[in-house]
Amino acid sequence: MIRWLCPIALIGLVFASEASAAEEHPAAVTGTFSIVAADPAEGVCGAAVASKYPAVGKVVPYVRAGVGAFCTQHWHRPEWGEKALDLLAEGKLPEEVLGLLLRDDRDRDKRQLAIIDMAGRAANRNPANADPSGVYWGAMSGRYYACQGNTLTGRDVVVAMGRAYEETKGSLADRLMAALVAADRAGGDHRGRLAAGIRVAKKGVPGYWLELQVDKSDDAVAELARRYAALDHEAKKSRGKP
C-alpha cells in the first residue's frame, strides 16, 4: 500500500493563459508521464499527468463519465481529446479509436497516446520517432489501467507508476495519485517538475467529478498530492479493495 503524509496545501495561482496557448498549438511537445484508468464496477474513470510543460493537466488528459479516459502527449493534439471520447461513446474499441486518429496523421510517429473504456479495455501507442530530448519513453498496461511517458529519467518511472496503481488500496482517485507520486519519486520528467493534474469522472455526474490542477510549481506532484490529501471528496472514499 502506498501512503504519504502531507500538510494542507496553499491555494496556487492558475496560469490560464499558458493553458490556452498550449491548446492553440497542437504540435507543441508535451514531454510528460501519465496514467489512464477505469473502475467498471463503480462506473468511475480518470487520468493523471505530470510534466515540465506548463498547465499540462489541461491539455493532456481527457475523461468523460460513462465513456472512459484518453491522454495525448509528446507531439500532443488537444483537439483529439473530445474526438477520442466521442468515438469511444459510439462503441469503438480503444484500438480502433487510436487507429482512426492516426490513420491520416502525417506526424503519427511523434504521438504518444493512451486510452481506456469503461470495460477496462486499454491501449497505448508510443512514438516511433520521439524527439532526441526524450531520453527514455515507454508504456505499460495492466488490469483496468495504462501508463506511459516520454522525456523520462528511465524505465523505472513507468514501472513505478504501474506498480503503485496495482498495489495501492483505495479508490480509483487514490490509486491515480499514488501512481503519479511513485513515478515522480522514481525520477519523472528529466527536465523538471513544473505542472501536474488529475481528472476523474463518474457515471451520472455531469462534467468532472474531481479535478485538481497545479499549473506552475517548483514541485508540482508534491503540491498536487498535498491538495489531494487535504481534500474532502467522495472520490477519495475507499471500497477497501486493492
N, C-alpha and C positions, 0 to 999 in steps of 0.2 A: 504494500500500500504506500502510495506517495503522499507525503504530508509536507506542509510548510506553515510557518507561523509568521504572520505579517501584521504590522500596526495599521491603523486606519490611514488610508491614503489621502493626500491633499487633492483637491479638485484641480485637474490640469487644464491648460488652455487648449482650445480646439482650433487647429490650423485649417479652416475650411477652404481657404484659397489654394493651399497646396493640394488638397484632395481634388478640387475642381480642375486644377491644371493637369493633374495626373489623368483624369478621366477624358480630357480633351486630346491626349497624346497616346493612342493605343499601342504605339510601337515602343513606348518607354520600357526600359528594362527594370523589372522588379525582382532583384535578387532577394530571395526570401526562403522561409520554410513554413509549411502549413499542414493542416490536417482537416479532413472532412470525415464526418461520422453520422451514423443514424442509429436510433433505438426503435426498431419496428414495434416492439411490444408497447412502448409508451407513446408512439407517434411523435417522436422528437428527432430533429436533425440539427446539425450545426457545423461550424467551421471556425478554426482559429489560425492566426498567422502572426509572424513577426519578421522584421526586416530592418535594414539601414535606410530603406525607402520611406520617405515621409508619408504619414497618413495611410499606411499600407492596408489597414483594416477596412478602408472604404473602397479600394479598387481591386482587391484580390478575391475575397470570399463573398459568396452569394448563397443564401439559403431561403427556402420557401416552405411554409407549413404544408404538410401532406404531400410534398413533392421530393425534396432532397437538398443536396448541397453541392456546390461547384467552386473550384478555385482556378483562376487563370494567372499565370506568373511567368517569370523570365521575360520574354517579349510579350507582355500581357495585353489582353484585349478586353477591357471592362464591358464593352457592349455585348460580349458573348455571355455575360453572367445571366441576364434575364432570358436570353435566347436559349441557352443550355437548359435552364429550368423549364421553359415553355416546352421544349422537346421532350424532356422527362415527363412532364404533365400529360403529354399526348400519348404516353405509353411506350416511348422509345427506350431501349436498353441503354445503360451508360456507355457501352462500347459503340453503339450506333450514334449516340449524340456526339462523341468525340470524332467519329468518322465523318459525320456531316459537317461539323465545324471546320475540320482540317482539309476536307476534300479539295477545295479550290483555293486554299490559302497558300500564297507563294512563300510565306515565311513559316511554314509548318514545322520546319526543323529547328526553329528557335523557340517553340512553345513548350511550356510545361503545364500540364492540365491534370486535374483530378475531379472525379465526380462520383456521387453515390445517390442511390434512390432509397425510397422508404422501405424497400425489402432488404436493404443492406447490401445490394449488389454494387460493387465499386470498381472503378477503372482508373489507371494512371496513364499518363503519356509524358515521357521525358524528352527533352530536346535532343536531336541527333547531332546538332551543331551549336552547342552552347557557346557563349562568348568566352574568350580566354580568361577573363576575370573570374569565371565560375569556380575555379579551383577544384570543387567537387560538386556533383549533382547526382541525385538518385531518388528512388521512391520505394515504398513497400506498402503492402496492404494485408489486412487480416480480417477477422470477423467483424463486419459492420464498420470498417474504417479504412482510410487510405491516407498515407502521409508522404510528403515529398519536399524537396528543397534543392536550391542551387546557390551558388556563392557561399557554400558551407565550408567550415573548417575541416570536415572529413565525414566519412560514412557513419561515425558514431552519432552524429546529430539525428539522422533518420532512424537509426536503430533505437536510440534512446527515446525518441518520440513514440514509436510503435510500442516499445516495451512498457512505457509509462501508461499509455492508453489501455493496454491489455491488463496491466496488473493493478491499476488504481481502482479502489472500491468507491462507489458513489454514483451520482447522476451523470448523464452524458456531458453536461457542462463542467462538472468536477473533473471528469476524465480528460476533456479537451484542455482545460487549464493545466492539469498535471503534465500532459504531453508537451505543451508549449514550454513550460518551465524546465522540464527534463531536457528538451532539445537545446534550449538556451544555455543550460548548465554544461551541456556536452560540447559547447563551442559556438553553436548557432551560426549566424551570418558572420563570415570572417572580416567584414568591413565595419561592423559596429552594431549597436542596439538602439536604433532611433525610434521605432514605432511598433505597435502590436495591437491586435484586436480580436474580439470573439463575437460571433453572431449565432444565436440559437433560435429555432422556430418550433412551434408546437401546433399540432393539428387542432383546429378550432379557435386558435388565437390569431387575430389579424396582425400582419407585419412581423417584426422581430419580437419574439417572446423575451429575449435577453440580448442586449447589445452593449458592449463596453469597448471604448477606443482610447488608446494612448497614441496621439499623433506625432508628438515630438518629445523625446526624453533622453537623458543620458543612460538610462537603464530601463527600457520600455517594458520588457516582460516582467521584471520585478515590480514595476509600478502597476501594471495591469493585474498582477497577482494580488497586490495589496488592495486594490479597489475591489477585486472579486471577493477576497476574504472578508471585507467589511460590508459586503452587500447582503441585504435581507431579501431573498427572492426565491420563489417556488422552484426555479430551475436548479437550485442547489440541493434540493431535498433528495436524499439518497433512498433508493429502494433496498439498500443492503445487499446488492448483487455486484459481483466483480465485473 
